[in-house]
Amino acid sequence: MLRSMARYKRRRPPQTDILPPIFFEGEGEYLMRIYIGSPPVQTWAIPDTGSDLIWIQCLPCHACFPQNTPIFNPLASSTYKIVSCHSKPCRSFFDKGGSGCGGSTQCVYGYGYADGSTTSGELARDLFSLGGKSDDSFKKPLLLGCGHNNRGQFSRKGSGLVGLGGGPLSLVSQLGREIDRTFSYCLVPFFSKSRGKLKLGKDSKISGSRGAVSTPFVTDDSFKTNYYLTLEGITIGNKTLKTGPKRKGNTLIDSGATYFLMETRFYTKVEALINKAVRIKEVRNPPDPFTLCYPNKYSETIKKRFPKFVVHFEGADIALKPDQNIFFRLDNLLCLAILPSDQFDYGSLPQINFQVEYNLKAKKISFAHADCGEN
């Protein structure tokens, strides 16, 4: 995923089930299809559990990244309404240092990400849909950012982000009770032609089902955006490595990032155990951001020799597969998609082919093995 490389039809049944948009992999990023405005304009955006704001690029675009689809024109939408800087949503955003007043008392915002990407523009309200252009089963007026200045390494196939964090401006929080504050996704393997799903509401629930495991999450006290899990250790073969003194919420789970990041001291132990089990000479000077790569011609040998790899979150043990969750193919190399960092971060790659449910009311995240490419 370009951004994280830098940042290390069916009708809706009554009540909470909402049409699942489609995920697909584009240039290393997962994108979801959304419709904005009246008449509805189809576009694609990154689903990101590590942020709140829903935003897309808008005309006039003073500084925008290239995108394949036409940039959204708010003047062409009959339901587009600028939010006042004196409104409650703007004031709450302003309290966090993210918005202010424009020359016409419109709510102007600025939002940044860990990789240095930024978006700024005006906060507005418009019809948001996850269904097709002619599908009226789910259309809601939601708050979103209309970005006139947007910078960062984004795929040309996308036009913005859909925040799935726990803060007040996220898709999940704005829909709130209607989806019982619950959603889930299933991510297909990178470069797969299959499509995964995002589910909202009761249709998304997997906790309690056979094979599902659950772990509690905590949020940061101020913004409540991020979901933090407690990583207790990892088992590689018959050796279990502990993360050290138990720290609640030591690992960020982030669908908008790619790799499994580990604190450097812990990562060094993990890499040593993997190297010992694989017994293949690693390549010198692996390409950034990787630290351990093998010649791809040994991929089958590595798969056979690779030991069991189990991630131990509080109350949930998750077995990962080397070919789907642990290694990344890059040209003629097979690189370890676990990277050293100053923190633990559970990105999208270790979540591939898992149904992952977020229950904000119960404050838990559940995992179940799945074939995410199945229709």
LINMO-V161708 format. One line per field, one symbol per residue. phi: phi as a letter, one per 20 degrees, with the letter a starting at -180 (. if undefined). A space follows every 10 residues. Layout:
BEGIN
phi=???
END
This chain:
BEGIN
phi=.gfeffdk.c fefgmefcge fdebeclnde ccecccncff dfbcbffcfe bdfebcfcef efbcefcfeg ffdffedfdf cfeffeffgf fffffemdba defdlfedcb bccfenfbbb rceccbfccd eefdeefbcc fcfbededcc cqedfffdcr cdfdfeffef gfffelffdl lcbbbcefgg mfefcecdcc nffefcgnef necccfccdf feelfedddd eercdcmddd eefogfcfme ceebfeddee ecggffggff fffffffflc fffelfffef dbccfffeff ffffefffcc edegmbdced dffddddcec lddcdfedcf bebebdefff eflceddddf felbcdcbgb efefe
END
